[in-house]
Amino acid sequence: MRDTDPHPLNNRAGVLSALLDQHTPACDKEAVYRGRMLKLISMADDPFSRNHFLPGHFTASGFILSPDGGSVLLILHRKLNRWLQPGGHVDPEDVDLFAAACREVHEEVGIGEVSRASAGVFDLDIHPIPARNTEPAHEHFDVRFLLRAQSTQITRNDETHDAAWTPFDELADRMTDPQEQRVIRKLRALAVR
């Protein structure tokens, strides 16, 4: 695929493939996620569409560091009633998954000015989404970026029940799902740098 490909889907797929190729998984589980994501890109017509259900579609999210780097912004998701990083579906106008993550951060917590806190992808995750309304059960192939906010000022939208800057040593008190332990270890490692 050429970088000058005018089709936005091909450009998104190419950018994401390159990011995944450059990402070094932190463990075997993340390596499996990376392999499944590369396979989804190569096999699906539009793996970024929220209507692509077999096996699922890409989402994008951002772990946001405070300006001083001492805490991470988490949201209490209204539907899931869990503390998570801001993120969500990729919209057709998002040029890539980093843009999608930044847009989601702005929509969910009102932070418009963020910068990359690390090059490339920070973390990969694939998690099941149960069937609801007209959507069948499927998976979210979540590509996660590490961002730094320019301000601690936040505003919540209707998808967010609460939002809080969380010190690294308190992450496990909020992110209680056993699947989240891997990313908590990655985030805590930032505190000792």
N, C-alpha and C positions, 0 to 999 in steps of 0.2 A: 504494500500500500504506500502511495506517495504522500508526503506531507502536504502537498498542494491539492489533495483530493477535495473537491468542492462539497461533497455530501457530508453534512454534519455528523450523521451517525457513524460513518466510516472514520471520521476524524476522532470522535469520542472513543471508538473502539481501539483505534491505533494508539491514542494517548494512554488509555487505560492498560492496554497490553504492555506498553513500554514501562509504565509504572510498576505493574505486577512483575515483569521480568527483572526490574532493578531492586525489588523488595526482597529483603532477606528475612524469612519467617523466623520468629523467636522460638518456635517449638514445632513438634511433629503435627499437632492439630492445625496450627496456622499454615503449615506447608500443604496440608490436605486442602484447606480452604483456598489457598492460592491456586493449586492445580485445578480445582473445580471451577474457579472463576475464569481461568484461562480457557477451559473447555467450554464454558457458557458463552464466552465471547466468540469462539470459533464456530459454534453450532447454532446459535439462536439468530433469528431474523432481526429482532430488536430487543436485546437483553436489557435495555434501559427503560423500556415501556412498563409502566405499572400494570398493564394488562397482559404481560407475558408471565404465565403461571407455571409452566412446566419446564424446569423445576421451580423457577422463580425469576426474579429480576434484581438488578443492581440498585442499591441505595447508597447514600453518602452521608457521613456524619463527621462531626468535629469535636475533639477533646480540646477545650479552650482553657489555656493557662491564663491566670491573672497577669496584669502588667509586671508585677514583681516576681512572677514564676512560682509563687508559694502555694497556689491552690488551683483547683480545676472547677469549672462551672458545670453543674449537673442540673437537670430539670426533672421534676416529678411529672411524668407523663400522665395526662388525664385519663386516657383509655386504659393504659396498662397498669396504672398505679405503681410504677416503679421509677427509681432514680436512674436516669440514663444521660448520655451525652446528647446534645441537640443533633437532629438529622432527619432524613426522610427520603422520599422518592425523588428521582431525577425528572425534572421537567423538560419538555422538548426544547426550550430556549437555552438550557444550560449547555455551555460549550464543552464542559468536561465535568468529572465528578468533583474536582476541587471547587469549581464554581457552584455546583449543586450544594456542597457542604456549606459554603459561605452564605448562599441564599437561605438555606434552612436555618442557620445560626441567626441571621438577621430576622427572619420571620418569627422564630420561636422565642428569642430572648432580646431582640432589638439591637444587637451588637452588629454594627455595619462596618466598623473598622477592625479588621483582623489581619494578621500577617502569619506566614508559615513559621512555625516554631521548629520544624525539622523538614529536611528535603524529602520529597517523595511521600510514600504512604507510611502511616504510623502503625496501623493494625488492620487486620482482616478478620471478618467474622461472617458466618452463615448461620442464620437462626430461623426456626419454623414460625410461620404465621398461620394461625388457625383459620378455618373457613368462617366467613361472616358475610351477611347480606348476599350479594350476588357473586362474591369472590370465593373461589375454591381455596382449600389449604395450599400453601406454597411456601417458598423460602425467600428471605431477603439476603442478598449477597452484599453485605455492608463493607464499603471501603471507607476507612477511617483516617482522618488527617489530624495532625497536631497543630493547633493554632494558638496565637497569643493575642489577647485583647489589648486594645489601647486604653481602655477604661473599664472600671468595674460596674458602671451603670448598666442596669438591665431592665427590660420591660417584657412582660410575659404576654403570649397570645392565648387564644381559647383552647389550644391543645396542651397547654402547660399549666398544671395545677399549682406548681411552685418552682422556684429556681434558687439555687444557693451556690456560693463560692465555697468549695469544700477543700480543707487542707489535706495533703496527701495521706497523713496518718489517720484520717477519718473516712477515707473512701470506702473501706470495707463495711462501715456502719451504714452507709447508704446503698452501695452496690452489693446487695446480698445474694444475688443469684450465683450459684457455684460456677457457672460458665464465665462469670465476669472476673474471676480470680486472676486469670492470665493477663488481662489488660490492666488490672490493678497493680500487678507486679511491674509491668512496663511503666506505668505512671509513677509509682513509688521510686523506681530507679532514677527518674528525672530529678527527684529531690536530693539525691546524694551526689549529683554531678557538680 
